[in-house]
């Protein structure tokens, strides 16, 4: 394994450790990474794909990664359904750590 691959794998393990899964729905995992940024958002992971959705001021795609547009539409429906729950979990998980 190359040094770059080992570094990338280590970063993925670190993110996974610091990002609990707040929901699993239809094969998607919904996570919040610690100390990433202040604007509320949720990461969506399935297989080797990842997307990011803003939760404020409204639910919208921040980036869609390798997901097809039809998958993004399905994911957005789920994110909209659980948006208030994700916002609450974001506040609890991140707390005051953004400025650490």
N, C-alpha and C positions, 0 to 999 in steps of 0.2 A: 504494500500500500504506500503510495507517495506521501510526502510530507503534507502536501495540500489536502489530500483526502483525509489524512489523520487529523489535521487541524479542523477541517469541516465537520468530521464525525465528532470530535471533542466539543465543538460549539453546539452541535445538535443535542448532544447528551446534556450539556450544561443548561440549555434552554428548556429541555424537557424536565429537568429537575426543578427549575425555577418557575415552571408554568404548569400549575395543576389543571386538570381537565374539569371544566365546569358543566359540561353536558356532552353526552354522546347520543346522536340522533341520526338514524338512517345511514350509519357507517361513517359519519363525520364526527370529529372531535373538536370541541370548542374550547380554546385556551386563551389565557391572558399571560403575557410574558412580563416578568418583573422588571421595573426600572427602565422601561422602553421609551415611553413618551407620555405626556400629560393628557392629550386628547383621548377620550374613551374609545376603545376599539376592541375587537375580538378577532383572534386568529382561528381559521378553520382548516383542519388537516384531514386528509384522507389519502391513504397510501403514501406516495411520495409527493403529493400535491399540497400546496398551501395557499390560502387566500387571506385577505385581511379586510374587515368591514369596520367602518366608522360607526359608532353608536350615537354620536351627537354631531351637529344638532339634529340630524336625522340619520336613519340607517342607509348607508350607501357603500359601494365597493371602493376600498382604498387601492387594492390591487387584486387581480384575479389569478395570478400565478399560471399554472398549466390547466386550470379548470376550463371547460368549455362554457360558452355563454349560457347554455341551457342548465348546466350544473350551477353556475353562479346564480341564476334566477331561483332555482330550488333552494340553494343555501340562503339567499337573501330572505326568502319567505320564512325559513326557520329562524334566522336572526331577528326578523321583525316580530315574530311570535314571542321570542324570549328576550327581547331588547331590555325590558325593565329589570328582569332577573340578572342579565349580564351587567347592566349598569351598577346594580347593587353589589354584585360580586367583584366588579372592578374596583369600586370604592373600598370594599373590605380588604381585598388582596393588595392593592397598591398602597392605600393609606397615605401616609406622609413620606413614603420612600422616594418619590420622584425627585425631591430636592436633596437627597443624600449625597 
